[in-house]
Amino acid sequence: MSESVNHFVNHYECDRCGRKWTDIWSAMCDDDCPSCGAQHVSPYRSDDAGFAASKKKLGRRKNANLAKDRKSPPPSQA
């Protein structure tokens, strides 16, 4: 039986470089900027993800969001 936890889609904007991104967490918590590495960026908005996800499901969704938030397209995997 897997552990299920409610999650939040947190929306961030870096004060240092202006990068915007989203990430899924089990709380409305600070994150580090994926572009410049600025630490402790607080979310300007958090939405209830509307689902309870196991850690395995969360990993797939988080990876999809990270790919979507990149400034340039991911490299081709030929």
C-alpha positions as a printed Julia matrix, in Angstrom:
78×3 Matrix{Float64}:
  0.0    0.0     0.0
  1.51   3.36   -1.02
  1.35   6.48    1.09
 -0.89   9.22   -0.38
 -0.51  12.91    0.4
 -2.36  15.96   -0.92
 -0.18  18.21   -3.05
  0.01  21.85   -4.09
  1.08  23.39   -7.39
  3.32  26.23   -6.24
  4.03  29.16   -8.58
  7.34  30.96   -8.16
  9.1   34.03   -9.58
 12.77  34.63   -8.83
 13.58  38.12   -7.54
 17.17  37.77   -8.79
 16.74  36.69  -12.44
 12.97  36.95  -13.06
 12.52  33.25  -13.95
  9.0   31.9   -13.39
  8.35  28.22  -12.7
  5.92  25.85  -11.06
  6.64  22.87   -8.88
  4.53  20.34   -7.01
  5.06  19.91   -3.29
  3.14  18.44   -0.38
  3.19  21.92    1.22
  3.3   25.58    0.24
  7.07  25.82    0.68
 10.03  27.8    -0.63
 12.05  26.47   -3.55
 15.38  27.23   -5.22
 15.48  28.92   -8.63
 16.33  26.39  -11.35
 18.04  29.11  -13.44
 20.28  31.11  -11.11
 20.18  29.0    -7.93
 18.7   31.71   -5.69
 17.57  30.01   -2.5
 14.37  30.28   -0.47
 12.09  31.72   -3.18
  8.56  31.81   -1.75
  5.58  30.93   -3.94
  3.47  33.89   -5.02
  0.53  31.5    -5.47
 -0.28  27.94   -4.43
 -3.12  25.91   -5.9
 -4.52  22.72   -4.47
 -3.47  20.1    -6.99
 -6.8   18.38   -6.51
 -5.33  14.91   -6.16
 -3.6   12.69   -3.7
 -0.48  11.24   -5.26
  1.91   8.56   -4.27
  5.6    9.45   -4.4
  5.92   7.51   -7.68
  3.13   9.51   -9.37
  4.51  12.77   -7.98
  7.9   12.11   -9.56
  6.38  11.71  -13.03
  4.33  14.9   -12.73
  7.22  16.92  -11.3
  9.5   15.8   -14.15
  6.86  16.85  -16.68
  6.61  20.3   -15.07
 10.37  20.73  -15.05
 10.56  19.95  -18.77
  7.7   22.39  -19.47
  9.38  25.18  -17.47
 12.72  25.05  -19.27
 13.51  28.12  -21.37
 14.85  26.02  -24.23
 13.41  22.74  -25.5
 14.92  19.58  -24.04
 17.6   17.91  -26.16
 16.43  15.32  -28.66
 16.69  11.76  -27.4
 17.36  10.01  -30.7
